[in-house]
Amino acid sequence: MKEPDIVIIGAGIAGLATGAQLASEGLCVWIIEQSANVGGYAGGFERNGYHFDIGAHHIGGFKSGDVIDRLLCKLKVREKIEVIYSDPIQGIYGAEKINIPFSLNKLQEVLIDNFPKYTINIKKIMDDLKSFSTALVQNDQHRIASFFRMWSGKTFAEYVLSIIPNKKVLGILSALGPGYGGISANGSAFTLASLLASYNEGAYYVKGGTYKLSKLLMEEIEKRGGRLLNNTKVEQILTEGSQVVGVKVKKINAEFETIKTKTVVSAISIKQTYNMLNPNDVNSRFGQRLKQLDIGPSALRLYVTLSSNYHPEVSDISYFPSWDAENWDNDLCYRSNLHQGKALPITLTCFPTKVDSTLAPDNGHMMLMTILTREGFYRDDRTEINRLLEIAEFITPGMNSYITDIELATPNTFKKYTLNDEGSVFGWERTPIQSLRTNALKASIGVNRLFITGQWGPNFGVYGGFLEAETVSEKIVNEFEGVK
């Protein structure tokens, strides 16, 4: 059997997008995935005819010419992915509510309508974000780097309040961050700006579930001669004199075997990647930098099915204890000893069936409730499930009486199925100092033809995974062309 040109470790969305990019260039790609399925946090599962997204559901990048659209068009499969425009989320700030659009133009209108005295200032921030979005869409690394220099060393709160000294404006602009991976107003301005900019033209649901996108990418890799080795774990990245020569793998219930290749792309945790290498082949400073970095939060997620008699009013709700985004950090992650009674953590509640009825049978509905946490939990801990249901009832009064089934995913669940360190949603903690440190990681690893992609660098999420895929693939293709 022909040896692969490329071995990609991890079949999360970044690994799949990278594999599809490289396969479209005629390279033979093998993807090695430790679980039975592909997608990672962009995967999904079914229960009694209900299709649930494991993690990602609001996604930017589908507008014509944007990063996801580009790859799907390159693969000639754009028509196979139907998307549905996401309605605004309903932001609940204590006792107040406001609808927050994903589109930057519509968000600008909402801000100006509510805070007309800051019109010029609002346009300044929006112009920055739109310009940054253009750089992301074009994957212009030079311009992206200039925004990185401008934003990475300060918090999002510092950036916004220096232009608009208003807590409510900051609260609205920060609303998408906490529930989508722990990106807070006190985190890196570059990270939260990246999230907002990725939704420039609006966010979308993939009709039928995000897993359709992951599955399609894997199918296209296989059509072009690639392979998926699932239920298989990479134990070691083999090197000779700091040059990649292959990987040693272990399939479940099987012995070790070696796959020879001269190029490896790691789309998993950088810490795990480091542990797969011979320390003598890695830049000595790389390990030191890794030790300086903190891992970001994981999540608790309730997957709830509801009878057809329940009719959600809106598709998405984000709950915040107040308008003061600079003080949200105490409630950013659920703590069982703190969040009791009326003390609620920041909570993201989603009813995807309100916009996509194909996800549930017989006109039923589903609810996904996501709360970030750093605590370990067990699936049979009914006390915590009951507390989460109390929170759900507070945010969506009356819903609990329509529940037909419940499943809970904990950090342990996410760690098991994604293999992310501690089940982390977006890799590293997204603080300004860590934003600077993660940007320096890739350049310092020191192993020839080992490439890093995915959640463990400056980019994150589905949109970031596609951007990374383009960037890494271009480098690899250029190196292959150089060899020819």
N, C-alpha and C positions, 0 to 999 in steps of 0.2 A: 504494500500500500504506500502511496506517495506520502512523504513527510510533509507536514504543514509548513507553509511559509510563515504563518503567524499562529501563536497560541495565545488566546485571551483567557485570563483567569477571572471568572465571575460572569454570570449571565444576567446581571442587573441591566437597567436601561442603558447605561454608559457602555458596558461591554458589548451589548447587542448592537447599539448604534455604531460603535467603532468597527465591529465585525462586519456589519452591512456595508459601511463605507469602503472598507478594504476589499471585501468580496466583489463589490461593484467595479473595482479596479483590476480584477482578474487574479487576485491573490487567494491562495488556499488558506482558509481560516478554520481553526478548531477552537471551540469554546468549551472550557471545562467548568462545570457547575456542581457544587457539592450537594445541592438539593435535587428533588425530582423535577422541579418546574423552573421555567425561566421568568425573568421580570423583577425579582427582588421586591422592593417597595413599589415597583410599577407592575406587579403581578396581580393575580386575583384568584378567587375560589368560588365554588358554587355550593349552595345548601338548599335542597328542596326546590330547585328551580329559580332561586334568587342568586344573582351574580354580584358578588362584592369585590370592590377594589381593596387590595391589601393596604395601600397607602395613597398614592397620588391619584387625584381626580381632576382638579383644575389645572390646565396646562396651557401655556402660551406657545407660540412658535408655529402655528398652523396657517397663518396668513400667507398669501402668495408671496414667495420669495424669502420667507423667514426660514429659520434653521431646520425645523422638522419637515416643513413642506419641501424644502430643497432636497433632502435625502429621499423622501418618498417619491418625488418626481424623478430623481436620478435612478431609482430602482424601478420606475414605471409602475408604481402601485398606489399612487395618490388616491385614485378613485376607490380603493378598498377600505379606506378609513374615512368614515363619516363623523363629523364633529358637530356638536351642538353648542351654541354660544351660551356662556354662563351668565345668568342673571346677577345683579348686584348682591353682595352679601348684606345681611341685616346686622349692623353693629349695635350691640346693646352695651351701653356704658352706664352701669348702675341702673338708674330708672329711665334713662333716655335712650332713644333709638334713632338710627340714621342709616339709610341705604347707601352702601359704598360700592361704586362700580369698579370693575377691574381695568377697563379702558382708561388710559391717561387723559384723553380728551374729555371723557364723561366725568372722570374724577375731578378734573379742573373745573368743570361747570358746577359740580356740587359744592366744591370749596368756595368758589366765587359767589355763588348764590347765598351761602351761609355766612361768609366772611368778606363782604364786598370791600371793606376798607383796606384789605390786604391783597387786592386784585393784582397789583404789579408784582408783589412779593411771591404770590402763588404762581404767577406765570413764570417767574424766574426759576423756581424749583421745578416746575413742569418742563420748562425748556431744557434744563439740565438733564432730567430723566428721559425726555424724548431724544435728545442728542445721544445720550448713553445707549438708549434702545437701538438707535440707528447703527451705532458701532457694534452692538451685539449681533444685530441682524446680519450685518456685513462681515461679522467675525473679524473685524479690523483690530488686530492685536496691538498695534501702535496706539490707536485711540483708546482702546480698553485699558491699556497700561496707564495712559494719562489720567483717566478717571480713577483708576486704582490708586494712583499717587495722591489724587485730590481727596479721596474719601476714606481710604483704608485706615488712616491713623486717627480718625475721629469717630465718635459715636453718631448714630443717625439723629439722636436728639440734639447734639451739638450742631450738626449741620442745619437741621430744620429751624431750630430756635434762633440761630444766628441771623436767619433771614425773616422768619415770621415768629415773633415772640408771643405765641398763643398756644396754650396747652391742648385745646380742642383740635386745632389743625394738626398738631403732632399726633394726637390720638387717632385721627382719621387716617393719616398717612402711614401710621405704624400698624394699622389693624390687620394687615395680611401676614405680618411676620410671626407673631407668637405661636399661632396654631399650626403654622406650616414649617415647623422644625425648630422652634425656639429662637427665632430671630427677633430680638427685642430692640426697643428704642435705644437701649444702652449698649447694644451690640454694634458691630462695624457698620458704618454708613454705606460702605461699598456693598455689603451683603444685602441689606434691605433695599438699597437702590437697585441692585441686580434683580431682585424679586419683582419690584414694581415695573422695572423696564422690560422684563420678559413678558409682561402683560400689556404692553403698549397699545396693541389693537384690541385687547380683550382676552379673556381666558375661555377655554373650551373644555367640554366633556367629550371623551371619545365614546361615540354611541356603541353600546354593548359592553363598555368597560375598558379601562386603560390596558388591561391584559391583552386586548386585541392588537394593540400596537406592538407590544413586546413579542407576541406570538408571530405576528407578520414579519418582523425583522428576522427572527430565527428561521422562518420558512425561506426567506429570500437568501439568507446565508447558505442554507442547505441546497437550494436550487443552483447555486453557483459553485457547488462542489465542496462546501464546508461541512463541518460535523459538530454535533453537540454531544459531549461526553457528560451526561448528568449522573447524579449519585456518585460523583468522582471528586476526590479532594486532592489538590496539589500539596504535596508534602515538602517539596524543595524545588527552588529554581536553580538549575545547574549552570555553573559558570566555569570558564577556564581563563585565568588571567583577566578578570573583570569583563569577560565577554560571555554573553548568554549562549549556551549550547543546547539547552533543553529543559525539560521539567520532569520531576519524578512524581508520579501520581499513585493514589490508592483508590481503587474502586471498592464500593461496599462489598464485603465478603470475598475479596480477591486480594492477590498479592500486589506488591509494588510493581510498577512498570515504568519505563523511561520513554518519553516522547522527545525526539530530537527536533530542534528548531533553532534558528538563529535570531528570532525576534519574539519577545514576550511582552504582552500588554497586561498589566495588572489593573483590574477594575474593582478591586476589593480594598479593604483597609490597608493603609500604608504600613501600619504596625505589623500586621500579619505578613505583608510582603517582605518587610525587613527580616522577620523571623525565618523566612524561607531561604534567605541568602547566606552565603558564607561571609561572616563579618569582615574577613580579611579583604574581600572584594569591594566593600562599601566604603565610601568616603567616611572617615572617622567622625566628622562633625554631624553626619546625618543622624546617627543614633542619639547623639546629644540633643539635637533639635527635636527629635521625636519625644524624648522624655520631658521636654518643656511644654508640650501641648496637652490640653485637656479635651476629653471626648464630650460631645454634646449630648443633650437629653434623648431619651427614648420616649415611648408613649404607651398609654393605655387606650385601647380602642374598643368600644362596644359596637358590635354588628347586630342590629336589631331588625327583625321582620315584623311588619304591622299588617293588620287586616285591611281589606279594601274599604272598610267603613271610615278609616282615618284619612283625612285630607290635609296635608301640611300646607300652611299659609305661604311659606317661602322655602326656597331650596337650601339656603345656607344661612347659618346664624353664628356670629362670633360674640361670645360674652366676655366683657371686661369689667372689673370691679369699679372702675372710675374712668374719668377722662385722662388722668395723670399717668401717661405712658412711662414716664421716668420712674414711677413707683410700681410698675407692673411686675417687676422681677420677683417680688415676694410671692406672687400668685401665678408665676409663669409655669411652674411645675407643681403637680399635685403632691401634697404631703399629708399623709393620713392623719397625723397628729394635729395638723393645722386646719385643714379644710373640712370642718365639721359644722353642722347646723347651717347657718346662713353664710358662712365663710366659704366662698366658691373659688376654685382656680379658674384661670382663663380656659375657656372651653370652646371648641369648634364643633358645631352640630350641622350635619348635612343630610338632606333628603334627595339623593340623586334620582330617585324614581319620579320626582316632580317634573324633571326635565327629560327623562329617558325612561319611558314606560316599559321598554324591552328588558329591563333589568329584573323584573319581577313578574310572576305569573298571575293571571286572574285579577288584574288591576290592583294588586297588592302594592304596598310601599315598604321601603326600608329606611333605616336611619343609621348613619355612622356618626358616632360621637368620639372625638379625639381630645385627649387631655395629656399633655406632656408630663413626664415624671422621671425622676432619677432613682426611685425606689424599686426594689425587687418584689415581684408578686407571684402568686401561684394561681393557676386557673381555677382551683376549687375553693378559692377564698370568697365565700358567698357574702361575707360582711362588706368587702370592697365593692362587689357587684351591686349590692343594695345601695351603697353610698353613691355610686355612679348613677344609678337609676333615680335617686333623689335629686341629683344635680340635673339630670335630663328632664325630670318633671318640673323643676323650677324654671328651666329655660323654655320648655315647650309644655305648658300646663295641659293636663288631660291626656297626653300621649300614652302614658304608661298603661292605661286600661285597654289599649288596642294592641299591645304587644303579643305576638304569637310565638316568638322564639328569640333567644339571646345567645350570643357567643362573645367571649372576651379575649382579646389579644393583649398580652402584657409585654414588658421588655424581654422577659425570658422567651416568649413566643417569637418576637421579632428577631432576637438573637439567633434562635434555632433555625429560622427559615431564611434569613438574609445573611447570617454569619457576620453582620456588622458588630464591631466591638460594642458591648453593652446594649446592643439593639439600637444604637444611635440612628436617628432619622437622617440628619444631614452631616454625618461625620464629626468633624471637629466643632468645638464650641466656637461661635461666631463673634468673638470679641475683636476689637481693633488690633491688639497685640498679636492675637492668634491669626488674624487675617494676614498680617505681615509675615508671620513665621511660615504659614502654610504655602504662601506664594514662593518662598525660597526653597521649599523641600525638594521639588522635582529636579531642580537644576543641580542639587547637591548629592544625589544618590550615587553617582559615580560608576554605574554598571552599564556598559555599552550595549545598546539595543534592548534595554529594558525601559518600557514606557509606562507611565502612571496616568490613569484617568479615573473619572468617577467623583464620588462625594468627598474625597479626601484632599481636595485642593481648593483654590479660590472659587471654582464653580460648584454648583449643587443643583439638586432637583432634576426633573426630566429635561427641562430646557438646557440647563448647564451640562447635562450628560451628552446631549446632541452637539453642543458647542465644543466640548472636549473631544468628542469623536472626530469632528472635522479637523480640529487642530492637530491631534495626534496622528490621524490617518495621513494627513498631508506630509508630515515629517517622515513617516514610515515609507510612503510611496516614493518620496524624493530619494530616500536612502536606497531603495530597491532600484530606482532608475540610475542612481550613481553606480551601483554594482554592475548593471548592464553595460 
